[in-house]
């Protein structure tokens, strides 16, 4: 029950703008409670290469990610670099231990890939462009994997949707009507808290949401004529041309 309640509270807070709240007694030496929200955009999927006959030649699992860092809107303004401080290793442990993972059917390589990508600033630099750096990196790895092969199927980027099994789980906890969620329509909220962390006289708490976008792509090699076949065809064309020229000369 604690997991679900915490999930809903975190989701509600995530929708609020970054803000600063005074806490405790006002006056010199009193602490201030600061909150900010961050987003980790995660692109993951499996590439599959087929032979011309449809046999699987190779597969590759890909995970790319980037962190959108949010600065605090404080009053009075704070000089602390809040964004990078709000991301640490506890994010992954919370994500990996989230009961939603099993219902969302997330692949194990997703967590392994995120572990390899994590750095001091979370998961890469802040890229507010569209498409962002992580999506561009995903596409580049796909192009490198595919080479000259043609695309057979491409699911496009899709977010994991609430399953009926997860809805039944919520109902079993006493949250009627699936907690207001609609299976197959609404998405999971992978939102976690980091902190509070005390810096000087201030306390900082970060709420970070993992935006998951999965995409599976299958490519297939095309059939190319063998060198011997090309030579045979060319030889046959030359022979036919010679026969035609000989018949034409006899007719004249």
BAKOL-238180 format. One record per residue (C-alpha): residue in one letter; z, x, y. Coordinates in Angstrom, 1 decimal. Each point is the difference from the previous one (the first is absolute). Layout:
BEGIN
resn=a, up=Z, east=X, north=Y
...
END
This chain:
BEGIN
resn=x, up=0.0, east=0.0, north=0.0
resn=x, up=0.8, east=2.9, north=2.3
resn=x, up=-3.5, east=1.3, north=-0.4
resn=x, up=-1.7, east=-3.2, north=1.0
resn=x, up=2.3, east=-0.7, north=2.9
resn=x, up=-0.4, east=3.5, north=1.3
resn=x, up=-3.8, east=-0.4, north=-0.4
resn=x, up=-0.1, east=-3.2, north=2.1
resn=x, up=2.3, east=1.4, north=2.7
resn=x, up=-2.1, east=3.2, north=0.3
resn=x, up=-3.2, east=-2.0, north=0.2
resn=x, up=1.3, east=-2.1, north=2.8
resn=x, up=1.2, east=3.1, north=1.9
resn=x, up=-3.4, east=1.7, north=-0.5
resn=x, up=-1.7, east=-2.8, north=2.0
resn=x, up=2.2, east=0.7, north=3.0
resn=x, up=-1.1, east=2.5, north=2.7
resn=x, up=1.9, east=3.3, north=0.2
resn=x, up=3.1, east=-0.5, north=2.0
resn=x, up=3.3, east=1.5, north=1.1
resn=x, up=3.4, east=-1.8, north=-0.4
resn=x, up=3.3, east=1.2, north=1.4
resn=x, up=2.7, east=0.0, north=-2.5
resn=x, up=3.8, east=0.5, north=0.3
resn=x, up=1.7, east=0.3, north=3.3
resn=x, up=-2.1, east=0.9, north=3.1
resn=x, up=0.8, east=3.0, north=2.0
resn=x, up=-0.2, east=3.7, north=-0.3
resn=x, up=-0.2, east=1.3, north=-3.6
resn=x, up=-0.9, east=-3.4, north=-1.4
resn=x, up=-2.7, east=0.0, north=-2.7
resn=x, up=-3.3, east=-1.9, north=0.2
resn=x, up=-1.7, east=-1.5, north=-3.1
resn=x, up=-3.8, east=0.5, north=0.0
resn=x, up=-2.5, east=-1.5, north=-2.4
resn=x, up=-3.6, east=0.8, north=-0.5
resn=x, up=-2.7, east=-1.1, north=-2.5
resn=x, up=-2.5, east=2.2, north=-1.8
resn=x, up=-2.9, east=-0.7, north=-2.3
resn=x, up=-1.4, east=2.1, north=-2.8
resn=x, up=-3.6, east=-0.9, north=-0.8
resn=x, up=-0.7, east=0.8, north=-3.6
resn=x, up=-3.5, east=0.0, north=-1.5
resn=x, up=-0.2, east=0.4, north=-3.8
resn=x, up=-2.4, east=-0.7, north=-2.9
resn=x, up=-1.9, east=1.2, north=-3.0
resn=x, up=-3.5, east=1.4, north=0.0
resn=x, up=-2.0, east=-0.3, north=-3.3
resn=x, up=-3.3, east=1.8, north=-0.8
resn=x, up=-2.2, east=-1.5, north=-2.7
resn=x, up=-3.0, east=1.5, north=-1.8
resn=x, up=-3.4, east=-1.7, north=0.1
resn=x, up=0.9, east=-1.7, north=-3.3
resn=x, up=3.4, east=-1.3, north=1.4
resn=x, up=2.3, east=2.6, north=-1.7
resn=x, up=3.0, east=1.1, north=2.2
resn=x, up=-0.6, east=3.6, north=1.0
resn=x, up=2.9, east=0.5, north=2.4
resn=x, up=2.8, east=-1.7, north=1.9
resn=x, up=2.0, east=1.1, north=3.1
resn=x, up=3.1, east=-1.6, north=1.5
resn=x, up=0.2, east=0.4, north=3.8
resn=x, up=2.8, east=-0.6, north=2.5
resn=x, up=-0.1, east=0.6, north=3.7
resn=x, up=2.5, east=-1.0, north=2.7
resn=x, up=0.8, east=0.3, north=3.6
resn=x, up=3.0, east=-0.8, north=2.1
resn=x, up=-0.1, east=-2.2, north=3.1
resn=x, up=2.9, east=1.3, north=2.1
resn=x, up=1.6, east=-2.5, north=2.4
resn=x, up=1.9, east=1.2, north=3.1
resn=x, up=3.1, east=-1.8, north=1.2
resn=x, up=-0.1, east=-2.2, north=3.1
resn=x, up=3.4, east=0.9, north=1.2
resn=x, up=1.9, east=-0.9, north=3.1
resn=x, up=0.9, east=2.5, north=1.3
resn=x, up=-2.7, east=2.1, north=-1.4
resn=x, up=1.0, east=2.4, north=-2.8
resn=x, up=-1.4, east=3.5, north=-0.3
resn=x, up=0.5, east=0.1, north=-3.8
resn=x, up=-3.2, east=0.3, north=-2.1
resn=x, up=0.9, east=-3.1, north=-2.1
resn=x, up=-3.3, east=-0.4, north=-1.9
resn=x, up=0.1, east=3.0, north=-2.3
resn=x, up=3.7, east=-0.2, north=-0.5
resn=x, up=-0.2, east=-3.4, north=-1.5
resn=x, up=-1.9, east=1.2, north=-3.1
resn=x, up=1.6, east=1.9, north=-2.9
resn=x, up=-0.1, east=0.2, north=-3.7
resn=x, up=2.2, east=-3.1, north=-0.5
resn=x, up=-3.0, east=-2.1, north=0.9
resn=x, up=-1.8, east=0.9, north=-3.3
resn=x, up=3.2, east=-0.5, north=-2.1
resn=x, up=0.4, east=-3.5, north=1.5
resn=x, up=-3.7, east=-0.8, north=-0.6
resn=x, up=0.2, east=1.2, north=-3.6
resn=x, up=3.1, east=-2.0, north=-0.6
resn=x, up=-1.2, east=-3.2, north=1.5
resn=x, up=-0.1, east=-2.8, north=-2.5
resn=x, up=-3.2, east=-1.3, north=1.6
resn=x, up=-1.9, east=3.0, north=-1.5
resn=x, up=-0.1, east=-1.3, north=-3.5
resn=x, up=-1.1, east=-3.5, north=1.1
resn=x, up=-2.7, east=1.5, north=2.3
resn=x, up=-1.3, east=2.1, north=-3.0
resn=x, up=-0.2, east=3.2, north=2.0
resn=x, up=-1.5, east=3.0, north=-1.9
resn=x, up=2.3, east=2.9, north=-0.7
resn=x, up=-2.4, east=2.5, north=1.6
resn=x, up=0.7, east=-1.7, north=3.3
resn=x, up=3.5, east=1.3, north=0.1
resn=x, up=-1.0, east=3.4, north=-1.3
resn=x, up=-2.7, east=0.2, north=2.7
resn=x, up=2.4, east=-1.0, north=2.8
resn=x, up=2.5, east=2.7, north=-1.1
resn=x, up=-2.7, east=2.6, north=0.4
resn=x, up=-1.0, east=-1.2, north=3.4
resn=x, up=3.4, east=-0.3, north=1.6
resn=x, up=0.7, east=2.5, north=2.8
resn=x, up=2.5, east=0.5, north=2.8
resn=x, up=-1.6, east=-2.8, north=2.0
resn=x, up=-0.1, east=-2.5, north=-2.8
resn=x, up=-3.6, east=-0.2, north=-1.3
resn=x, up=-2.3, east=1.9, north=2.3
resn=x, up=-0.6, east=-0.4, north=3.7
resn=x, up=-0.1, east=-3.1, north=2.1
resn=x, up=-3.6, east=-1.3, north=-0.1
resn=x, up=-0.5, east=-3.2, north=2.0
resn=x, up=-3.8, east=0.0, north=-0.4
resn=x, up=-1.8, east=-2.5, north=-2.1
resn=x, up=-0.9, east=1.2, north=-2.5
resn=x, up=2.9, east=2.4, north=-0.1
resn=x, up=0.3, east=3.4, north=-1.4
resn=x, up=1.3, east=-1.2, north=-3.4
resn=x, up=-2.9, east=-2.5, north=-0.5
resn=x, up=-2.5, east=2.6, north=1.0
resn=x, up=1.4, east=2.5, north=-2.5
resn=x, up=-0.2, east=-2.7, north=-2.7
resn=x, up=-3.7, east=-0.6, north=0.7
resn=x, up=-0.7, east=3.7, north=0.1
resn=x, up=1.6, east=0.6, north=-3.4
resn=x, up=-2.0, east=-3.0, north=-1.4
resn=x, up=-3.3, east=1.5, north=1.3
resn=x, up=0.9, east=3.4, north=-1.5
resn=x, up=0.8, east=-1.6, north=-3.3
resn=x, up=-3.1, east=-2.3, north=-0.1
resn=x, up=-2.5, east=2.7, north=1.0
resn=x, up=-3.4, east=-1.7, north=-0.5
resn=x, up=1.2, east=-2.7, north=-2.4
resn=x, up=-0.5, east=-3.6, north=1.0
resn=x, up=2.8, east=-2.5, north=0.5
resn=x, up=0.4, east=-2.5, north=-2.8
resn=x, up=3.2, east=-1.8, north=1.3
resn=x, up=2.3, east=0.4, north=3.0
resn=x, up=3.0, east=-2.2, north=0.5
resn=x, up=0.4, east=1.0, north=3.7
resn=x, up=3.5, east=0.5, north=1.4
resn=x, up=2.4, east=-2.7, north=-1.1
resn=x, up=3.7, east=-0.5, north=0.5
resn=x, up=2.2, east=-1.0, north=-3.0
resn=x, up=0.5, east=-3.7, north=0.0
resn=x, up=3.2, east=-1.8, north=-1.0
resn=x, up=-0.2, east=-0.9, north=-3.7
resn=x, up=1.3, east=-3.1, north=-1.6
resn=x, up=2.4, east=2.1, north=-2.1
resn=x, up=1.6, east=1.3, north=3.2
resn=x, up=0.2, east=-3.6, north=1.4
resn=x, up=1.7, east=-1.1, north=-3.2
resn=x, up=2.4, east=2.9, north=0.4
resn=x, up=0.9, east=-1.0, north=3.5
resn=x, up=0.5, east=-3.6, north=-1.1
resn=x, up=2.4, east=1.3, north=-2.8
resn=x, up=2.1, east=1.5, north=2.8
resn=x, up=0.4, east=-3.3, north=1.7
resn=x, up=-2.7, east=0.5, north=2.6
resn=x, up=-1.9, east=-3.3, north=-0.5
resn=x, up=-3.7, east=-0.4, north=0.7
resn=x, up=-0.5, east=3.7, north=-0.6
resn=x, up=1.9, east=0.9, north=3.1
resn=x, up=-2.8, east=-1.5, north=2.1
resn=x, up=-2.6, east=2.3, north=-1.5
resn=x, up=-3.3, east=-1.1, north=-1.6
resn=x, up=-1.2, east=1.8, north=-3.1
resn=x, up=-3.4, east=1.4, north=0.3
resn=x, up=0.0, east=-0.3, north=3.8
resn=x, up=3.0, east=1.8, north=1.5
resn=x, up=0.6, east=3.7, north=-0.4
resn=x, up=3.1, east=2.0, north=-1.0
resn=x, up=2.1, east=1.5, north=2.8
resn=x, up=0.8, east=3.6, north=-1.0
resn=x, up=2.4, east=0.6, north=2.9
resn=x, up=2.9, east=2.4, north=-0.1
resn=x, up=2.8, east=1.3, north=2.3
resn=x, up=0.6, east=3.6, north=0.8
resn=x, up=3.3, east=0.8, north=1.8
resn=x, up=2.0, east=-0.7, north=1.9
resn=x, up=-0.1, east=3.6, north=1.2
resn=x, up=2.3, east=1.3, north=2.7
resn=x, up=-1.6, east=2.3, north=2.6
resn=x, up=2.4, east=0.9, north=2.7
resn=x, up=1.7, east=-3.2, north=1.1
resn=x, up=-2.8, east=-2.2, north=-1.2
resn=x, up=-0.7, east=-1.7, north=-3.3
resn=x, up=-3.6, east=-0.3, north=-1.2
resn=x, up=-1.3, east=-2.3, north=-2.7
resn=x, up=-3.6, east=-0.2, north=-1.2
resn=x, up=-1.7, east=-2.8, north=-1.9
resn=x, up=-3.1, east=1.2, north=-1.8
resn=x, up=-2.6, east=-2.2, north=-1.6
resn=x, up=-2.5, east=1.2, north=-2.7
resn=x, up=-3.3, east=-1.7, north=0.5
resn=x, up=-1.8, east=0.4, north=-3.4
resn=x, up=-3.7, east=-0.3, north=-0.3
resn=x, up=-1.5, east=0.5, north=-3.5
resn=x, up=-3.7, east=0.5, north=-0.8
resn=x, up=-1.7, east=0.8, north=-3.3
resn=x, up=-3.6, east=1.3, north=0.0
resn=x, up=-2.3, east=0.5, north=-3.0
resn=x, up=-3.2, east=2.0, north=0.4
resn=x, up=-2.8, east=0.7, north=-2.6
resn=x, up=-2.4, east=2.8, north=-0.4
resn=x, up=-3.7, east=-0.9, north=0.1
resn=x, up=-2.5, east=0.7, north=-2.8
resn=x, up=-2.2, east=3.0, north=0.9
resn=x, up=-3.1, east=0.9, north=-2.0
resn=x, up=0.4, east=3.2, north=-2.1
resn=x, up=-2.2, east=3.0, north=1.1
resn=x, up=-1.9, east=-0.3, north=-3.3
resn=x, up=-0.8, east=-3.6, north=0.6
resn=x, up=-1.3, east=0.8, north=3.5
resn=x, up=-2.3, east=2.7, north=-1.4
resn=x, up=-1.3, east=-2.3, north=-2.7
resn=x, up=-0.8, east=-2.8, north=2.5
resn=x, up=-1.8, east=2.5, north=2.3
resn=x, up=-2.0, east=1.4, north=-3.0
resn=x, up=-1.0, east=-3.5, north=-1.0
resn=x, up=-1.2, east=-0.8, north=3.5
resn=x, up=-2.0, east=3.1, north=0.2
resn=x, up=-1.6, east=-0.7, north=-3.3
resn=x, up=-0.9, east=-3.6, north=1.0
resn=x, up=-1.5, east=1.3, north=3.2
resn=x, up=-2.2, east=2.5, north=-1.9
resn=x, up=-1.2, east=-2.8, north=-2.3
resn=x, up=-0.8, east=-2.2, north=2.9
resn=x, up=-2.0, east=2.7, north=1.8
resn=x, up=-1.9, east=0.9, north=-3.2
resn=x, up=-1.0, east=-3.7, north=-0.6
resn=x, up=-1.0, east=-0.3, north=3.6
resn=x, up=-2.2, east=3.1, north=-0.2
resn=x, up=-1.8, east=-1.4, north=-3.1
resn=x, up=-0.6, east=-3.3, north=1.6
resn=x, up=-1.7, east=1.6, north=3.0
END
